[in-house]
Amino acid sequence: MSSQPPPHESSKFISNTDLVHVTCVINPVRLARISLPSSPNPLLHENLDLPADLLTDLVACTDEMLHNAFIHGTLGLTPEERKLDGQLFQELVRQKLSQPQIAARRIRYELVIDNVAGFVRVSVEDDGDGFDHAGWMQDLQQEKHPTLDYNGRGLSMLAYLSDRLEFTQGGRRVQITFSMNNGGQTE
């Protein structure tokens, strides 16, 4: 008879470690077979012993980052293509993923929980063309409220919900950081 830990025992384990570092390399063809927003949610919900509001923000941002990497970086969809509904959109995704150069792209997801320094960091990187992140950040700094425009609202959400937002590799890598213990200020 095997002994299984009670539910959420793993979250107690993680919260009592100094450092947790999870890295995933995601195949977009396989990712398209599941519901994209549900991808990391079980890992986060079942294994992180974080305040509810922080966990909610972390999950929302992770969903958005993976969605952006898939739609923009991997598939390279135009604004018009992104607005397609239902079956037309799914068919376009299938067509794009049937192209070998697109199917060969990968999305890299990294989760770091540092219980000593008191932060959670999520990074998502894709093999796409990137974007003008410096221009976007400059525009964001001039705004007093996150944009609700169809284009850019997800990135505004990342900036608003996280304590720190960084772009590298020409906009192909986005990283957010959440403080766990110092009133929302990351170092």
C-alpha positions as CSV (number, residue, x, y, z in Angstrom):
1,M,0.0,0.0,0.0
2,S,1.6,3.3,-1.1
3,S,1.3,6.4,0.9
4,Q,0.3,9.5,-1.1
5,P,0.7,13.0,0.3
6,P,-2.4,14.8,1.1
7,P,-3.6,17.4,-1.4
8,H,-1.5,20.5,-1.6
9,E,1.4,18.8,0.3
10,S,3.6,19.7,-2.7
11,S,2.8,23.4,-2.2
12,K,4.2,23.1,1.4
13,F,7.3,21.5,0.0
14,I,7.8,24.3,-2.5
15,S,7.2,27.0,0.0
16,N,9.8,25.5,2.2
17,T,12.6,25.3,-0.4
18,D,15.1,28.1,-1.0
19,L,14.8,28.0,-4.8
20,V,12.5,26.3,-7.4
21,H,13.4,26.5,-11.1
22,V,11.2,25.0,-13.7
23,T,11.9,25.1,-17.4
24,C,9.7,23.8,-20.2
25,V,10.3,23.8,-23.9
26,I,6.9,23.8,-25.6
27,N,6.1,22.3,-29.1
28,P,3.5,24.6,-30.6
29,V,1.9,21.7,-32.6
30,R,1.3,19.8,-29.3
31,L,0.2,23.0,-27.5
32,A,-2.5,23.7,-30.1
33,R,-4.1,20.4,-29.1
34,I,-5.0,21.7,-25.7
35,S,-6.7,24.8,-24.3
36,L,-3.8,27.2,-24.2
37,P,-4.8,29.2,-21.1
38,S,-5.1,25.9,-19.1
39,S,-1.5,24.9,-19.9
40,P,0.5,26.0,-16.8
41,N,-2.5,26.6,-14.5
42,P,-2.6,23.2,-12.8
43,L,1.2,23.4,-12.1
44,L,0.7,26.9,-10.6
45,H,-2.5,26.3,-8.7
46,E,-1.6,22.9,-7.2
47,N,2.0,23.6,-6.3
48,L,2.3,27.2,-5.2
49,D,1.4,28.3,-1.7
50,L,0.9,32.0,-2.5
51,P,-1.6,34.6,-1.5
52,A,-4.8,34.3,-3.7
53,D,-4.4,37.7,-5.3
54,L,-0.7,37.0,-6.2
55,L,-1.6,33.6,-7.6
56,T,-4.5,35.0,-9.7
57,D,-2.2,37.7,-11.1
58,L,0.6,35.2,-11.8
59,V,-1.8,32.9,-13.6
60,A,-3.4,35.7,-15.7
61,C,0.0,37.0,-16.7
62,T,1.4,33.6,-17.5
63,D,-1.6,32.9,-19.7
64,E,-1.1,36.1,-21.5
65,M,2.6,35.6,-22.1
66,L,2.1,32.1,-23.5
67,H,-0.8,33.3,-25.6
68,N,1.3,36.1,-27.1
69,A,4.3,33.8,-27.7
70,F,2.0,31.4,-29.6
71,I,-0.1,33.9,-31.5
72,H,2.5,36.5,-32.3
73,G,5.9,34.8,-32.0
74,T,5.1,31.3,-33.2
75,L,2.3,31.8,-35.7
76,G,3.0,35.4,-36.6
77,L,-0.7,36.2,-37.1
78,T,-1.7,39.6,-38.5
79,P,-4.2,41.8,-36.6
80,E,-6.9,40.8,-39.1
81,E,-6.1,37.1,-38.6
82,R,-6.2,37.4,-34.9
83,K,-9.8,38.7,-35.1
84,L,-11.1,35.6,-37.0
85,D,-13.8,33.7,-35.1
86,G,-14.1,30.0,-34.2
87,Q,-13.7,27.5,-37.0
88,L,-12.0,30.0,-39.3
89,F,-9.4,30.8,-36.6
90,Q,-8.8,27.1,-35.8
91,E,-8.4,26.3,-39.5
92,L,-5.8,29.1,-39.9
93,V,-3.9,27.8,-36.9
94,R,-3.8,24.3,-38.4
95,Q,-2.6,25.7,-41.7
96,K,0.1,27.7,-40.1
97,L,1.3,24.8,-38.0
98,S,1.4,22.5,-41.1
99,Q,4.3,24.7,-42.4
100,P,7.6,23.1,-41.3
101,Q,9.3,26.4,-40.5
102,I,6.5,27.4,-38.1
103,A,6.0,23.9,-36.6
104,A,9.8,23.8,-35.8
105,R,9.5,26.9,-33.6
106,R,9.5,26.5,-29.9
107,I,8.3,28.4,-26.9
108,R,10.4,28.4,-23.7
109,Y,8.7,28.8,-20.4
110,E,10.6,29.4,-17.1
111,L,9.3,29.7,-13.6
112,V,11.6,30.7,-10.7
113,I,10.4,30.8,-7.1
114,D,13.0,32.3,-4.8
115,N,11.7,32.0,-1.3
116,V,14.9,33.5,0.2
117,A,14.9,36.7,-1.9
118,G,11.1,36.6,-1.9
119,F,10.1,36.7,-5.6
120,V,8.4,34.7,-8.3
121,R,9.7,35.2,-11.9
122,V,8.1,34.0,-15.1
123,S,9.9,34.2,-18.5
124,V,8.5,33.2,-21.9
125,E,10.6,33.2,-25.0
126,D,9.6,32.4,-28.6
127,D,11.3,31.9,-31.9
128,G,9.4,34.7,-33.7
129,D,10.6,38.0,-35.0
130,G,10.1,40.0,-31.8
131,F,8.7,43.5,-31.7
132,D,9.5,47.1,-30.9
133,H,9.4,46.6,-27.1
134,A,11.4,49.8,-26.4
135,G,8.8,51.9,-28.3
136,W,6.0,50.1,-26.6
137,M,7.5,50.6,-23.1
138,Q,8.0,54.3,-23.8
139,D,4.3,54.6,-24.9
140,L,3.2,52.7,-21.7
141,Q,5.2,55.0,-19.4
142,Q,3.4,58.0,-20.9
143,E,0.0,56.5,-20.2
144,K,-1.6,56.8,-16.8
145,H,-3.9,53.7,-17.3
146,P,-3.3,50.4,-19.1
147,T,-4.5,50.4,-22.7
148,L,-7.8,48.7,-23.5
149,D,-7.1,48.7,-27.3
150,Y,-7.3,45.4,-29.1
151,N,-3.5,45.5,-29.7
152,G,-1.3,45.8,-26.7
153,R,-3.8,45.4,-23.9
154,G,-2.2,42.1,-22.8
155,L,1.2,43.7,-22.4
156,S,-0.4,46.6,-20.5
157,M,-1.9,44.0,-18.2
158,L,1.5,42.5,-17.6
159,A,3.0,45.9,-16.7
160,Y,0.1,46.7,-14.4
161,L,-0.1,43.4,-12.5
162,S,3.5,42.5,-12.2
163,D,6.1,44.3,-10.1
164,R,8.6,44.3,-12.9
165,L,8.4,43.8,-16.7
166,E,11.4,43.3,-18.9
167,F,11.9,42.5,-22.6
168,T,15.1,41.1,-24.1
169,Q,16.2,39.4,-27.3
170,G,14.5,42.0,-29.5
171,G,11.1,41.4,-27.8
172,R,11.2,37.7,-28.2
173,R,11.6,37.1,-24.4
174,V,9.4,38.7,-21.8
175,Q,10.0,38.4,-18.1
176,I,7.8,39.4,-15.2
177,T,8.6,39.4,-11.5
178,F,6.3,39.4,-8.5
179,S,7.4,40.2,-5.0
180,M,6.3,37.8,-2.4
181,N,7.3,39.7,0.7
182,N,8.2,43.4,0.4
183,G,5.0,45.2,-0.5
184,G,5.3,44.9,-4.2
185,Q,8.8,46.2,-4.7
186,T,11.3,43.9,-6.4
187,E,15.0,44.4,-6.2
